Amino acid sequence: MLNIIWISFFAIAFIVALVKLLAFGDTQIFGQLMTAMFSLSKTAFEIALGLTGVLALWLGVMKIGERSGFIQILTTWLSPLFTRLMPEVPKNHPALGAMVMNMSANALGLDNAATPLGIKAMQELQKLNPLKDVASNAQILFLVINTSAVTLFPVTIFTYRAQMGAANPTDVFIPILMATYASTLVGLLTVAMVQKINLFDKVILAYLGGFSAVVFGLLHYFSGLSQTDMLAQSALISHVVLFSLVMLFIAGAVRQKINAYDAFVDGAKEGFSTAIQIIPYLVAMLVAIGVFRASGALDLLAEGLRFIVTSMHLDDQFIDALPTALMKPFSGSGARAMMIDTMQVHGADSFAGRLASIVQGSTETTFYVLAVYFGSVGIKQIRHAAACGLAADFAGIIAAIAIAYWFFG
């Protein structure tokens, strides 16, 4: 599947570029494709290089958590849920703790912390995988949940909106939370359908009900705050929770008379080797996405959708924010650039500016996560991972559009 997707990016880019050259005399287009290839290969290396320190840091912290026993506590708490969703993962396995930490970091909007923790979880799941180059059911479910993970505190998006002059940068908070919740729910339902997971199990329903209560409780609380208070409190909660967790790990190590420094160094060494391992996968995926975008295929897709919408006499306001939606599954930085461009052109408080912000917070970057997470363990056959991840993305985007019309239309 990943091979077909990768080849398709290049093939479509070549066909579009060839048409531009032969039919429209665009002699610069192939030069732009080559520039994109070199530029994105450099970007991929820089991303991996930038991840090295972050990976070393958080895998070091994780190692302290493992040896101090706190990861085991987290694992025990969620084992009843995960043993039903992922029956092939033994109770209290280290992968469960890593998954909990990853999902927590995603929920807090801490991307730099979430990625190394997700890679750690994928590596632990790989130890249970009997077919080392084929994604297991547990790995696919984890990846799809990760790519559609609920983000409770999208502080980065608030910051960009403030910089772009939004009168109320946090007015998209509740719409983002609703859209990302829809994305996660559809991602889980899609994987459950393919893998025949019984979501009506009483334990699963209880956990999902509890998580839903937390989400809607936060919605209720933050909806009553002013813009300034919402931004300040969401950022404060994210930072306090994460740093407190680090201190709990260290305190646990002291109590258990474990050398926290040695544990951190051992984990950090794993982070360095992992960063090196993902470079080829990142280069492959980001270069393919880069040429697809540089060819103009993405713009053609957006304009084609605009034509269909207008021919059906439907409101086409959402089309102006569509570049962010179309880029989101492929490139996080690309989608972020599209969001900023939309706010620059149409205004941060325009319908398109708000919708682009909601879309940006509704899902993760599916193909980037596929490349990094599966690349870190050498998975080549991804089975239904991409299809289920894209289904969650699509649900998040559709939900974002519907919610934007509800709140701001």
C-alpha positions as CSV (number, residue, x, y, z in Angstrom):
1,M,0.0,0.0,0.0
2,L,2.7,2.5,1.0
3,N,4.6,1.6,-2.2
4,I,1.5,2.4,-4.3
5,I,0.9,5.7,-2.6
6,W,4.6,6.6,-3.0
7,I,4.7,5.8,-6.7
8,S,1.4,7.6,-7.2
9,F,2.7,10.9,-5.8
10,F,5.6,10.8,-8.4
11,A,3.4,9.6,-11.3
12,I,0.7,12.3,-10.8
13,A,3.4,15.0,-10.3
14,F,5.1,13.9,-13.6
15,I,1.9,13.9,-15.6
16,V,0.7,17.3,-14.3
17,A,4.2,18.8,-15.0
18,L,4.3,17.3,-18.5
19,V,0.9,18.8,-19.3
20,K,2.0,22.2,-18.0
21,L,5.1,22.0,-20.1
22,L,3.6,20.7,-23.4
23,A,0.2,22.4,-23.3
24,F,1.0,25.6,-21.5
25,G,4.7,26.1,-22.2
26,D,5.7,26.2,-18.5
27,T,9.4,25.6,-18.9
28,Q,10.0,26.1,-15.2
29,I,7.9,23.3,-13.9
30,F,10.4,20.5,-14.0
31,G,13.0,22.8,-12.4
32,Q,10.5,23.4,-9.6
33,L,10.0,19.6,-9.2
34,M,13.8,19.1,-8.9
35,T,14.1,22.0,-6.4
36,A,11.3,20.4,-4.3
37,M,13.1,17.1,-4.4
38,F,16.4,18.5,-3.1
39,S,14.7,20.9,-0.7
40,L,12.5,18.2,0.9
41,S,15.3,15.7,1.2
42,K,17.3,18.3,3.1
43,T,14.1,19.1,5.2
44,A,13.7,15.4,6.0
45,F,17.3,15.1,7.3
46,E,16.8,18.3,9.3
47,I,13.6,17.0,10.9
48,A,15.4,13.7,11.8
49,L,18.3,15.7,13.2
50,G,15.9,17.9,15.2
51,L,14.2,14.8,16.5
52,T,17.5,13.4,17.8
53,G,17.6,15.6,20.9
54,V,13.9,15.3,21.5
55,L,14.0,11.5,21.1
56,A,17.0,11.3,23.4
57,L,15.2,13.4,26.0
58,W,11.8,11.7,26.1
59,L,13.1,8.2,25.7
60,G,15.5,8.9,28.6
61,V,12.5,10.1,30.7
62,M,10.5,7.1,29.7
63,K,13.4,4.8,30.9
64,I,13.3,6.4,34.3
65,G,9.5,5.9,34.4
66,E,9.9,2.3,33.5
67,R,12.5,1.5,36.1
68,S,10.7,3.6,38.8
69,G,7.5,1.7,38.3
70,F,5.2,4.6,37.2
71,I,4.8,3.3,33.7
72,Q,3.6,0.0,35.2
73,I,1.0,1.9,37.2
74,L,-0.3,3.6,34.1
75,T,-0.3,0.4,32.2
76,T,-2.2,-1.4,35.0
77,W,-4.9,1.3,35.0
78,L,-5.6,1.0,31.2
79,S,-4.9,-2.7,30.8
80,P,-8.6,-3.7,30.9
81,L,-9.2,-1.4,27.9
82,F,-6.2,-2.3,25.8
83,T,-6.4,-6.0,26.4
84,R,-9.8,-5.9,24.7
85,L,-8.8,-3.5,21.9
86,M,-5.4,-5.2,21.4
87,P,-5.8,-8.9,22.5
88,E,-2.4,-9.8,21.2
89,V,-0.7,-7.5,23.6
90,P,-0.1,-9.2,27.0
91,K,-1.4,-7.6,30.2
92,N,1.0,-5.0,31.7
93,H,3.3,-5.1,28.6
94,P,5.7,-2.1,28.4
95,A,4.0,-1.1,25.1
96,L,0.9,-0.2,26.9
97,G,2.6,2.3,29.1
98,A,4.3,3.9,26.1
99,M,1.0,4.2,24.3
100,V,-0.6,5.9,27.4
101,M,2.2,8.4,27.5
102,N,2.0,9.1,23.8
103,M,-1.7,9.7,23.9
104,S,-1.4,11.9,26.9
105,A,1.2,14.1,25.2
106,N,-1.0,14.3,22.1
107,A,-4.0,15.3,24.2
108,L,-1.9,18.1,25.8
109,G,-0.8,19.3,22.4
110,L,2.8,18.5,23.0
111,D,3.9,17.2,19.6
112,N,7.6,17.2,20.4
113,A,7.0,14.8,23.3
114,A,4.4,12.7,21.6
115,T,6.5,11.6,18.7
116,P,9.4,9.9,20.6
117,L,6.9,8.3,23.0
118,G,4.9,7.0,20.0
119,I,8.0,5.6,18.4
120,K,8.9,3.9,21.7
121,A,5.4,2.3,21.8
122,M,5.8,1.1,18.2
123,Q,9.1,-0.5,19.0
124,E,7.6,-2.3,22.0
125,L,4.7,-3.5,19.8
126,Q,7.2,-4.7,17.2
127,K,8.7,-7.1,19.8
128,L,5.3,-8.9,19.8
129,N,5.0,-8.8,16.0
130,P,5.6,-12.3,14.5
131,L,5.9,-10.9,11.0
132,K,8.6,-8.2,11.3
133,D,8.0,-6.4,8.0
134,V,4.1,-6.5,8.2
135,A,2.1,-4.2,10.5
136,S,0.3,-6.1,13.2
137,N,-3.3,-5.3,14.2
138,A,-2.2,-3.7,17.5
139,Q,0.3,-1.5,15.6
140,I,-2.3,-0.3,13.1
141,L,-4.9,0.5,15.8
142,F,-2.3,2.5,17.8
143,L,-1.2,4.4,14.7
144,V,-4.7,5.3,13.6
145,I,-5.6,6.5,17.1
146,N,-2.4,8.5,17.1
147,T,-3.0,10.1,13.8
148,S,-6.5,11.1,14.9
149,A,-5.7,11.7,18.6
150,V,-7.9,14.1,20.5
151,T,-6.0,17.3,21.2
152,L,-7.4,19.0,24.4
153,F,-5.2,22.0,24.3
154,P,-4.3,23.3,20.8
155,V,-2.1,26.1,22.2
156,T,0.0,26.3,19.0
157,I,-3.0,27.2,16.8
158,F,-4.1,29.8,19.3
159,T,-0.7,31.4,19.2
160,Y,-0.7,31.5,15.4
161,R,-4.1,33.1,15.4
162,A,-3.0,35.7,17.9
163,Q,0.0,36.5,15.7
164,M,-2.2,36.9,12.7
165,G,-4.4,39.5,14.4
166,A,-7.5,37.4,15.4
167,A,-9.8,39.4,17.7
168,N,-10.4,36.2,19.8
169,P,-7.7,33.6,19.0
170,T,-9.3,31.0,21.1
171,D,-12.8,31.2,19.6
172,V,-11.9,28.0,17.6
173,F,-11.2,25.9,20.8
174,I,-14.6,24.2,21.1
175,P,-14.9,23.6,17.3
176,I,-11.4,22.0,17.3
177,L,-12.2,19.8,20.3
178,M,-15.5,18.6,18.6
179,A,-13.8,18.0,15.2
180,T,-10.8,16.0,16.7
181,Y,-13.2,14.0,18.9
182,A,-15.2,13.0,15.7
183,S,-11.9,12.1,13.9
184,T,-10.8,9.9,16.8
185,L,-14.1,8.2,17.1
186,V,-14.3,7.4,13.4
187,G,-10.7,6.2,13.4
188,L,-11.5,3.8,16.2
189,L,-14.8,2.6,14.6
190,T,-13.1,2.0,11.2
191,V,-10.3,-0.1,12.7
192,A,-12.8,-2.0,14.9
193,M,-14.8,-2.9,11.9
194,V,-11.8,-4.2,9.9
195,Q,-10.3,-6.0,12.9
196,K,-13.7,-7.2,14.2
197,I,-13.2,-5.6,17.6
198,N,-16.4,-5.6,19.8
199,L,-16.9,-2.0,20.8
200,F,-20.1,-2.9,22.7
201,D,-18.0,-4.7,25.4
202,K,-19.0,-3.2,28.7
203,V,-15.4,-2.4,29.7
204,I,-14.7,-0.6,26.4
205,L,-18.0,1.3,26.7
206,A,-17.1,2.4,30.2
207,Y,-13.7,3.7,29.2
208,L,-15.1,5.5,26.1
209,G,-17.8,7.0,28.3
210,G,-15.2,8.2,30.8
211,F,-13.0,9.7,28.1
212,S,-16.1,11.4,26.6
213,A,-17.0,12.8,30.0
214,V,-13.6,14.4,30.3
215,V,-13.8,15.9,26.8
216,F,-17.2,17.4,27.4
217,G,-16.3,18.5,30.9
218,L,-13.4,20.5,29.5
219,L,-15.7,21.9,26.8
220,H,-18.0,23.1,29.5
221,Y,-15.3,24.6,31.6
222,F,-13.3,26.4,28.9
223,S,-16.4,27.7,27.1
224,G,-17.0,29.9,30.2
225,L,-13.6,31.5,30.1
226,S,-12.4,34.7,28.4
227,Q,-10.0,34.5,25.5
228,T,-7.0,35.4,27.6
229,D,-7.9,33.0,30.4
230,M,-8.5,30.1,28.0
231,L,-5.2,30.6,26.3
232,A,-3.2,31.0,29.5
233,Q,-4.9,28.1,31.4
234,S,-4.7,25.6,28.6
235,A,-1.0,26.3,28.2
236,L,-0.4,26.2,31.9
237,I,-2.2,22.9,32.4
238,S,-0.3,21.3,29.5
239,H,3.1,22.3,30.9
240,V,2.4,21.7,34.6
241,V,1.0,18.2,33.9
242,L,3.9,17.1,31.7
243,F,6.7,18.5,34.0
244,S,5.0,17.1,37.1
245,L,5.0,13.7,35.4
246,V,8.8,14.0,34.9
247,M,9.2,14.8,38.5
248,L,7.0,11.9,39.6
249,F,9.3,9.6,37.6
250,I,12.4,11.0,39.2
251,A,10.8,10.9,42.7
252,G,9.9,7.3,42.1
253,A,13.4,6.4,41.1
254,V,14.8,8.1,44.3
255,R,12.3,6.1,46.4
256,Q,13.2,2.8,44.7
257,K,16.9,3.7,45.0
258,I,17.3,3.6,41.2
259,N,20.1,5.6,39.5
260,A,17.9,8.0,37.6
261,Y,20.8,9.5,35.7
262,D,22.0,6.1,34.4
263,A,18.4,5.2,33.4
264,F,18.1,8.5,31.5
265,V,21.3,7.9,29.6
266,D,20.3,4.4,28.6
267,G,17.0,5.6,27.2
268,A,18.7,8.6,25.5
269,K,21.0,6.2,23.6
270,E,18.0,4.5,22.2
271,G,16.7,7.8,21.0
272,F,19.8,8.6,19.0
273,S,19.8,5.3,17.2
274,T,16.1,5.6,16.4
275,A,16.6,9.1,14.9
276,I,19.2,7.7,12.5
277,Q,16.9,4.8,11.5
278,I,14.0,6.9,10.4
279,I,16.0,9.2,8.0
280,P,15.5,7.0,4.8
281,Y,11.7,6.7,5.5
282,L,11.3,10.4,6.0
283,V,13.3,11.3,2.9
284,A,11.2,9.0,0.8
285,M,7.8,10.2,2.0
286,L,8.6,14.0,2.2
287,V,10.2,14.1,-1.2
288,A,7.2,12.4,-2.8
289,I,4.8,14.8,-1.1
290,G,7.0,17.7,-2.1
291,V,6.9,16.9,-5.8
292,F,3.2,16.3,-5.7
293,R,2.7,19.8,-4.2
294,A,5.2,21.5,-6.4
295,S,3.6,20.1,-9.6
296,G,0.4,22.0,-8.8
297,A,-1.6,18.8,-8.4
298,L,-2.8,19.9,-5.0
299,D,-4.1,23.2,-6.4
300,L,-5.8,21.4,-9.3
301,L,-7.6,19.1,-6.8
302,A,-8.8,22.1,-4.8
303,E,-10.1,23.9,-7.9
304,G,-11.8,20.8,-9.2
305,L,-13.7,20.5,-5.9
306,R,-14.6,24.2,-6.1
307,F,-16.1,23.6,-9.6
308,I,-18.1,20.6,-8.4
309,V,-19.4,22.6,-5.4
310,T,-20.4,25.6,-7.4
311,S,-22.0,23.6,-10.1
312,M,-24.3,22.1,-7.4
313,H,-25.2,25.6,-6.2
314,L,-23.7,25.0,-2.8
315,D,-21.9,27.4,-0.6
316,D,-18.2,27.4,-1.5
317,Q,-16.8,29.4,1.4
318,F,-15.1,26.3,2.7
319,I,-13.0,25.9,-0.5
320,D,-10.7,28.7,0.5
321,A,-9.6,26.7,3.5
322,L,-9.4,23.4,1.6
323,P,-5.6,23.6,0.9
324,T,-5.0,23.1,4.6
325,A,-7.3,20.1,4.6
326,L,-5.8,18.6,1.5
327,M,-2.2,19.1,2.8
328,K,-2.9,17.9,6.4
329,P,-2.6,14.1,5.8
330,F,0.7,14.6,4.0
331,S,2.7,17.3,5.8
332,G,2.2,19.0,9.1
333,S,4.5,21.9,8.3
334,G,2.8,22.2,4.9
335,A,-0.6,22.3,6.4
336,R,0.5,24.9,8.9
337,A,1.9,27.0,6.1
338,M,-1.4,26.7,4.3
339,M,-3.3,27.7,7.4
340,I,-1.1,30.8,7.9
341,D,-1.5,31.7,4.2
342,T,-5.3,31.4,4.4
343,M,-5.4,33.7,7.4
344,Q,-3.1,36.2,5.6
345,V,-5.2,36.3,2.5
346,H,-8.7,36.1,4.0
347,G,-8.1,37.3,7.5
348,A,-7.7,35.4,10.8
349,D,-11.4,36.0,11.7
350,S,-12.8,35.2,8.3
351,F,-14.8,32.0,7.8
352,A,-11.9,30.5,5.8
353,G,-9.3,31.5,8.5
354,R,-11.3,30.0,11.3
355,L,-12.0,26.8,9.3
356,A,-8.3,26.4,8.4
357,S,-7.5,26.6,12.1
358,I,-10.2,24.0,13.0
359,V,-8.9,21.6,10.3
360,Q,-5.3,22.1,11.5
361,G,-6.3,20.9,14.9
362,S,-8.7,18.1,13.9
363,T,-6.2,15.4,13.0
364,E,-2.5,14.5,12.8
365,T,-0.4,14.1,9.7
366,T,-1.1,10.5,8.6
367,F,1.6,9.9,6.0
368,Y,4.3,11.5,8.2
369,V,3.3,9.3,11.1
370,L,3.2,6.3,8.8
371,A,6.8,7.0,7.6
372,V,8.2,7.8,11.1
373,Y,6.5,5.2,13.2
374,F,6.6,2.3,10.8
375,G,10.0,3.3,9.6
376,S,11.4,3.2,13.1
377,V,10.7,-0.6,13.2
378,G,11.2,-1.5,9.5
379,I,7.5,-2.1,8.7
380,K,7.0,-2.3,4.9
381,Q,3.5,-3.8,4.5
382,I,1.1,-1.4,6.3
383,R,-2.1,-3.3,5.4
384,H,-5.2,-1.2,6.3
385,A,-3.3,1.4,8.3
386,A,-3.3,4.1,5.6
387,A,-7.0,3.6,4.7
388,C,-8.2,3.7,8.3
389,G,-6.0,6.7,9.0
390,L,-7.3,8.6,6.0
391,A,-10.9,7.7,7.0
392,A,-10.3,9.4,10.3
393,D,-8.7,12.4,8.5
394,F,-11.7,12.6,6.2
395,A,-14.1,12.5,9.1
396,G,-12.2,15.2,10.9
397,I,-12.2,17.4,7.9
398,I,-16.0,16.9,7.2
399,A,-16.7,17.5,10.9
400,A,-14.5,20.7,10.8
401,I,-16.4,22.1,7.9
402,A,-19.9,21.3,9.4
403,I,-18.9,22.7,12.8
404,A,-17.4,25.8,11.2
405,Y,-20.7,26.5,9.4
406,W,-22.5,25.9,12.7
407,F,-20.4,28.3,14.7
408,F,-19.3,30.9,12.2
409,G,-21.4,30.4,9.0
